[in-house]
Amino acid sequence: MTRIRAILFAFLALITLSGPALAEVSLVMVEEKGCIWCARWDQEIAPIYPKTQAGKIAPLRRIDIKAEVPSDLNFDRRLMFTPTFVLMVDGHEFSRIEGYPGEDFFWGVLEKMMFDAKLMQPPNGS
């Protein structure tokens, strides 16, 4: 019986270790001091974002637009507007939202970005 458990454990370990690594995903918020739309996002979205499915999949990471871009982030193009929300997968830009015209727009576009990145399933599997 001990031998069977050892073989089973080894098999499970092999499967686990040989599977694809999980991607590191984050939502980078590019902001700057005095940005009224950043403040509005902070008021309307920031308190609930970490509690949502999107927030659990892609934790928020904030960077200042005037600061040097962290070396672990690779953007497809220059960051020009605040706020800008960039969905990053393994340190590379997948897609972005430039600006913040309100919470209904934000959630809808963010969900589409997550669906397109295959990080979430659309409702009803569509």
C-alpha positions, 0 to 999 in steps of 0.5 A: 500500500505504501508503494502504491501511495508513493507511485501515486504521489510521484505521478501527481507531482510530475503532472503538477510540475510539468503543467504550464506555468500560470501567467502573472497578470495585473491591471496597471493604472497609470496616474498622476497627481491632480488627475480628476479622472483618476480621483473619480476612479478612486472614488467609484471603482477602487474600493470594490475592484479587489473584491471583483473577479477581475480584481482577483485575476488581475490585481491593481498596480499603480504607476505614476506617468512621470516616473520611470517605467518599471523594468518588469513592464513592457508597454506596446506604446508610449503612455500619454494619458491619465488614467490609463489602465493596462492589462499586463500578462507576464509583464507585457501589454495585452490591451489598454483603456485610455481615460475613464468616462465612468464606471459602466464603461470601465466595467464593460471594457475591462470584462471584454479585455479579460475575455479576449485574454482568456482570463475570464469566460463570457456569460453563457460561454459565448 
